[in-house]
Amino acid sequence: AEDLFVDGVIHPDRIDLVARMSADFYCHASGDAVFIVRKPVGHTGIGYDRLPDFVKQSHLLSANNIAQLANCEHMPTEQELKQFVAALEAPLEQKKTFDDYEQAGDYRGMFALAIASFDGNDARAEEYFERTARAALAVDDTTTAWFALMYPRQQKA
C-alpha cells in the first residue's frame, strides 16, 4: 500500500478512480482527466468576481485555467509586465512558427513571437497571447500567464 503514496499523499495515477456524476452516470477518472488546482493555503486569491472581464470571457481558457488565475493573490503590475517583457529574449530560431513553439511547450518563445507579431489590431495576435497564457498555466506558471493576458491590453492603453 505504501507504493500508492508520493510525498505523503495518495497519487491519483497509482489508483483506479471512478467518479459519480449524477443518476446512473459515472466517470472513469485517470490520466489526463485528473488535474491539479492548487488550494490558496495561507493567502486569499483574487477570486472569480474580481477577475477582469477579458479573462472571464475568454474562449480559449478552460474553467480550470480561470480558477488558477482567480487563486492568485494579485495581478502583476504594469511595471512588472514591462520588466518581464524587457527581459524576454526574442526567439532564436526565426524559422519556427508560433505553432512550433506551442507544440514544444515553449510558452516563453510563444510569448516573444506573439509580441513580435502584435500590431494592436490583430485578433490573431491576441489569440496568440491567450494561447501563450494557456500553455503557461499548463505548467502552473500563473505569473507568465497574467503577463501574456495583460500585454495586448496594456499596449492599447
Backbone hydrogen bonds in HBPLUS format (Angstrom, degrees):
<---DONOR---> <-ACCEPTOR-->    atom                        ^
c    i                          cat <-CA-CA->   ^        H-A-AA   ^      H-
h    n   atom  resd res      DA  || num        DHA   H-A  angle D-A-AA Bond
n    s   type  num  typ     dist DA aas  dist angle  dist       angle   num
A0004-LEU N   A0001-ALA O   3.10 MM   3  5.69 165.0  2.12 117.1 121.0     1
A0005-PHE N   A0002-GLU O   3.19 MM   3  5.68 160.2  2.23 113.3 118.7     2
A0011-HIS N   A0004-LEU O   2.90 MM   7  6.06 169.6  1.91 169.8 167.8     3
A0006-VAL N   A0009-VAL O   2.80 MM   3  5.37 161.5  1.84 149.3 152.0     4
A0009-VAL N   A0006-VAL O   3.11 MM   3  5.37 160.4  2.15 110.6 116.7     5
A0014-ARG N   A0011-HIS O   3.01 MM   3  5.64 162.8  2.04 121.3 126.9     6
A0029-ALA N   A0017-LEU O   2.98 MM  12  5.18 145.1  2.11 124.1 132.9     7
A0019-ALA N   A0027-CYS O   2.73 MM   8  5.03 165.7  1.75 152.0 156.6     8
A0027-CYS N   A0019-ALA O   2.76 MM   8  5.03 146.9  1.87 146.3 156.2     9
A0021-MET N   A0025-PHE O   2.91 MM   4  5.40 166.8  1.93 143.6 144.3    10
A0025-PHE N   A0022-SER O   2.70 MM   3  5.36 165.4  1.72 153.3 156.5    11
A0033-ALA N   A0030-SER O   3.14 MM   3  5.48 152.6  2.22 136.4 131.9    12
A0034-VAL N   A0031-GLY O   3.21 MM   3  5.91 163.5  2.24 117.9 122.4    13
A0041-VAL N   A0039-LYS O   2.74 MM   2  5.56 131.6  1.97 112.7  97.0    14
A0046-ILE N   A0072-CYS O   2.60 MM  26  5.78 134.6  1.79 159.7 163.4    15
A0047-GLY N   A0070-ALA O   2.87 MM  23  4.55 176.8  1.87 132.8 133.9    16
A0050-ARG N   A0047-GLY O   3.27 MM   3  5.65 138.8  2.45 105.8 115.9    17
A0051-LEU N   A0048-TYR O   3.09 MM   3  5.37 164.2  2.12 112.1 117.0    18
A0055-VAL N   A0052-PRO O   3.00 MM   3  5.57 147.8  2.11 114.6 123.6    19
A0056-LYS N   A0052-PRO O   3.25 MM   4  6.65 164.2  2.28 152.5 155.9    20
A0057-GLN N   A0053-ASP O   2.80 MM   4  5.81 149.6  1.89 158.5 165.1    21
A0058-SER N   A0055-VAL O   3.24 MM   3  5.33 166.7  2.26 111.0 112.4    22
A0066-ILE N   A0062-SER O   2.99 MM   4  6.33 162.1  2.02 153.7 157.8    23
A0067-ALA N   A0063-ALA O   2.92 MM   4  6.13 151.0  2.00 143.8 152.1    24
A0068-GLN N   A0064-ASN O   2.96 MM   4  6.27 149.8  2.05 147.1 155.1    25
A0069-LEU N   A0065-ASN O   3.13 MM   4  6.53 154.7  2.20 148.8 154.8    26
A0070-ALA N   A0066-ILE O   2.91 MM   4  6.16 153.2  1.98 147.1 155.3    27
A0071-ASN N   A0067-ALA O   2.98 MM   4  6.15 135.2  2.18 143.5 154.2    28
A0072-CYS N   A0069-LEU O   3.20 MM   3  5.46 158.3  2.25 106.1 112.6    29
A0081-LEU N   A0077-THR O   3.03 MM   4  6.35 154.3  2.10 146.5 153.9    30
A0082-LYS N   A0078-GLU O   2.91 MM   4  6.19 159.3  1.95 149.1 154.1    31
A0083-GLN N   A0079-GLN O   2.99 MM   4  6.25 158.3  2.03 150.1 155.7    32
A0084-PHE N   A0080-GLU O   2.95 MM   4  6.13 157.1  2.00 147.4 153.7    33
A0085-VAL N   A0081-LEU O   2.93 MM   4  6.16 168.4  1.95 157.9 160.5    34
A0086-ALA N   A0082-LYS O   2.97 MM   4  6.09 157.1  2.02 145.5 152.1    35
A0087-ALA N   A0083-GLN O   3.10 MM   4  6.28 143.7  2.24 140.6 149.5    36
A0087-ALA N   A0084-PHE O   3.13 MM   3  5.20 124.1  2.46  95.6 109.6    37
A0088-LEU N   A0084-PHE O   2.98 MM   4  6.14 121.3  2.33 140.1 156.2    38
A0088-LEU N   A0085-VAL O   3.16 MM   3  4.99 141.2  2.32  94.2 105.5    39
A0096-LYS N   A0093-GLU O   3.07 MM   3  5.72 166.2  2.09 121.2 125.6    40
A0100-ASP N   A0097-THR O   3.06 MM   3  5.07 121.9  2.42  94.6 109.3    41
A0101-TYR N   A0097-THR O   3.18 MM   4  6.60 158.7  2.22 153.4 157.2    42
A0102-GLU N   A0098-PHE O   2.92 MM   4  6.23 156.0  1.98 149.8 157.5    43
A0103-GLN N   A0099-ASP O   2.87 MM   4  6.05 163.7  1.90 151.2 154.6    44
A0104-ALA N   A0100-ASP O   3.11 MM   4  6.31 147.0  2.23 142.5 151.3    45
A0106-ASP N   A0101-TYR O   2.92 MM   5  5.09 149.9  2.01 158.7 154.5    46
A0105-GLY N   A0102-GLU O   2.96 MM   3  4.99 151.6  2.04 102.2 111.5    47
A0110-MET N   A0106-ASP O   2.99 MM   4  6.32 151.3  2.07 144.4 153.5    48
A0111-PHE N   A0107-TYR O   2.90 MM   4  6.01 154.0  1.97 136.6 143.0    49
A0112-ALA N   A0108-ARG O   2.96 MM   4  6.24 164.2  1.99 148.5 152.2    50
A0113-LEU N   A0109-GLY O   2.97 MM   4  6.13 159.9  2.01 148.0 153.4    51
A0114-ALA N   A0110-MET O   2.84 MM   4  6.03 152.2  1.91 147.9 156.4    52
A0115-ILE N   A0111-PHE O   2.92 MM   4  6.20 157.7  1.97 153.5 159.0    53
A0116-ALA N   A0112-ALA O   3.02 MM   4  6.26 158.3  2.07 143.6 149.7    54
A0117-SER N   A0113-LEU O   3.00 MM   4  6.20 138.9  2.17 142.5 152.7    55
A0118-PHE N   A0115-ILE O   3.25 MM   3  5.18 156.9  2.31 101.4 108.3    56
A0126-GLU N   A0122-ASP O   3.21 MM   4  6.62 155.7  2.27 147.3 153.8    57
A0127-GLU N   A0123-ALA O   2.96 MM   4  6.26 147.4  2.06 144.1 153.4    58
A0128-TYR N   A0124-ARG O   2.97 MM   4  6.35 145.1  2.10 142.8 152.5    59
A0128-TYR N   A0125-ALA O   3.02 MM   3  4.93 116.9  2.43  91.6 107.4    60
A0129-PHE N   A0125-ALA O   3.18 MM   4  6.63 145.9  2.30 145.7 153.8    61
A0130-GLU N   A0126-GLU O   3.18 MM   4  6.58 154.2  2.25 146.8 153.2    62
A0131-ARG N   A0127-GLU O   2.88 MM   4  6.15 159.5  1.93 155.2 161.3    63
A0132-THR N   A0128-TYR O   2.86 MM   4  6.03 146.7  1.97 142.4 152.1    64
A0133-ALA N   A0129-PHE O   2.93 MM   4  6.21 156.2  1.99 145.3 151.2    65
A0134-ARG N   A0130-GLU O   2.91 MM   4  6.18 159.0  1.95 148.2 153.9    66
A0135-ALA N   A0131-ARG O   2.97 MM   4  6.19 155.0  2.03 144.0 150.3    67
A0136-ALA N   A0132-THR O   2.94 MM   4  6.22 155.3  2.00 150.9 157.9    68
A0137-LEU N   A0133-ALA O   2.88 MM   4  6.12 156.9  1.93 152.1 158.6    69
A0138-ALA N   A0134-ARG O   3.06 MM   4  6.27 135.6  2.26 138.9 150.3    70
A0139-VAL N   A0136-ALA O   3.16 MM   3  5.61 149.8  2.25 107.3 115.5    71
A0141-ASP N   A0136-ALA O   2.88 MM   5  5.04 166.2  1.90 143.0 138.9    72
A0140-ASP N   A0137-LEU O   2.95 MM   3  4.52 164.4  1.98 103.4 104.8    73
A0145-ALA N   A0141-ASP O   3.18 MM   4  6.40 155.0  2.25 144.0 151.6    74
A0146-TRP N   A0142-THR O   2.90 MM   4  6.13 158.8  1.94 149.6 153.9    75
A0147-PHE N   A0143-THR O   2.98 MM   4  6.33 161.0  2.02 150.4 155.8    76
A0148-ALA N   A0144-THR O   2.88 MM   4  6.13 160.1  1.92 152.3 157.1    77
A0149-LEU N   A0145-ALA O   3.01 MM   4  6.28 152.7  2.09 149.0 156.4    78
A0150-MET N   A0146-TRP O   2.84 MM   4  5.99 150.0  1.93 152.5 161.3    79
A0151-TYR N   A0147-PHE O   2.94 MM   4  5.89 151.5  2.02 152.2 157.7    80
A0153-ARG N   A0150-MET O   3.12 MM   3  5.47 119.6  2.50 109.2 124.2    81
A0154-GLN N   A0150-MET O   2.90 MM   4  6.02 155.4  1.96 162.1 170.2    82
A0155-GLN N   A0151-TYR O   3.02 MM   4  6.22 151.5  2.10 154.8 162.2    83
A0156-LYS N   A0152-PRO O   3.28 MM   4  6.42 138.7  2.46 133.3 142.6    84
A0157-ALA N   A0153-ARG O   3.22 MM   4  6.39 131.9  2.47 136.8 148.5    85
